[in-house]
């Protein structure tokens, strides 16, 4: 039979010149250098401010509310605009997205809660191991801050402002500049940096996995509002709300009494409200995680990750993304922060 069509089913091997590799490494390097500049700016200004306040108003440094306001002002009003100025020179390509009904958003939100739960479990196991290895439990700084902060202030800064700025940083600015490299890179790379920049083992794993969920939602919808709303919900429901409950009674004492089996009726009556809130919180959390597990396993095979216009030649992907000055500096900086926060009692 005469075949008038000549199809070439053999995949074409992708090649890159040294100039092209250098060009793409420059993109990742500049993006990461922008975050290095951001972190260094925060550190320098924070050190300067602390040194000044120690001389003129040391009482401010002992007040968690004031320190949270000042540190947030440095991060969001000064360091973030500087990051934007550095990063904006890299061409942006907004994800096209598609129709994104509320039902789909809610399903992905529950999957995000499931991923966060996994990350939190991994962090807890590592902390148990670290306690056995080091003889002490590394301090969970964010938990301590939330427990000592005015609830309204925590809601405003940690629950709302923080997520908005972080979504602009890690999803809008970062992903828009990685879209040409395909969705796998645009989801994984910013999420890894998102986890690392949190600067401690308590938050790294669940921040990374949540970053994957946030990134996937942004890429699929093409609208930053969806990932931002989920980020706000996570920070409020999984951060601010449980921290507020723990300020209402002695949680460590409650765990000890539970372990000993000596919880009395008088104790329950005296702590009725926080115990009810705690049980309701745990029930709702487990319910959301359960729904997330269901949708994750049901739709795992249907997840599609589209390739980008730029394809890495074989063996060059890791080199381009990680073996450049910007990425190396950012990872080194974050690892040092994690080590300091882990081994500082």
Secondary structure, 3 states (H helix, E strand, C coil): CCCCCCCCCCCCCCCCCHHHHHHHHHHHHHHHHHHHHHHHHHHHHHHHHHHHHHHHCHHHHCCHHHHHHHHHHHHHHHHHHHHHHHHCCCCCCCCCCCCCCHHHHHHHHHHHHHHHHHHHHHHHHHHHHHHHHHCCCCCCHHHHHHHHCCHHHHHHHHHHHHHHHHHHHHHHHHHHCCHHHCHHHHHHHHHHHHHHHCCCHHHHHHHHHHHHHHHHHHHHHCCHHHHHHHHHHHHHHHHHHHHHHHCCCCHHHHHHHHHHCCCCHHHHHHCHHHHHHHHHHHHHHHHHHHHHHHHHHHHHHHCCCCCCCCCCCCCCHHHHHHCCHHHHHHHHHHHHHHHHHHHCC
